Amino acid sequence: MEITISPFQPIVIPEAFAMSPFEDPDICRAVLDSLSVGVYLVDPERRIIFWNAGAERISGYLRHEVVGRCCRDEILVHSNEQGRV
């Protein structure tokens, strides 16, 4: 599982950890949605499978506009910690 916390680079969570606290997708969704930071999840093909309210606020894109689309569709412009693209 890969989690990106805007504006930093993706954080890869080991499968063993990802399965234990996040076995219930509804609990996982509720926890991630409650965060004030932008969080999105992608599948192995880099399709966006989750987009929280923080990501909506930061990016201006609503959840239904991005879920199912690929990161390479230029939805996001990734930057490093210094704000450089």
N, C-alpha and C positions, 0 to 999 in steps of 0.2 A: 504494500500500500504506500502511496506517495502522497504527502500532504504539503501544500505550499501555503506559507503564511506570508502574505504580501507585506513588503516588497522583497522579501528574501528568497533565496533559492529553495527548491523543493527539499523536503525532509523525507527520507525513505525510512519507513518504520518496518522493522523485521516482522516477517509473517507471524512468528510465534507470539510477539507482543500484540500485533494487530488483531489477532483472533480472540484473545482472552477478554479485554475490557470492551471490545466492540462487537461481540457476538450478536447482540441485538441491534439491528440496523436502526430501529426507532430511537433507542437510547443514544446511539452514536450520532444520529442526525440532530437530536435535541441538544446534545452537548456542543457540537460544532456550530449549530445555529445560534447558540447563546453567546458565543464569543464575539467581542467587538471588532476583532481583526478580521481581515478578509481571508477566507479559507476556501480552497477548492481542491477537489480530488480528481485524479485522472486514472483511467485504466491503462493496461500495458500498451495500448495503441495510441495513448495520449489524448483520448477523447475525454472531455469533461463529464464526470458522472455526479459531481456534487458542487454546489455553489451556494455559499451562505449569504446572509443578509449583509455582513460586513463587506464581502466581495461585491455585492450589488452597490453598496454605498460608495466604495472606493473606485470602482470601474465605471459605474453608470449603466452597466448591463444587468438586466433582470435575469433571474434564474432560468426562466423558460426560453430566453434568448440564447443561452450558452450551453446548457446541458445537452449533451449529444454531439456537440461540435468539437473539432480538434483544436488543440492549442496552436497548431501551425496555421489556423485560419486567421491569424493576426488579430485575435480578440484581445490579447494582452501583449504588452511590451515589457519584457522582463528586464529588471535592472539589478545591479549589485548593491552592496551595502552603502556605497558612495553615491548611489543614484545614477550610475553610468549604465548605458544600454549595452 
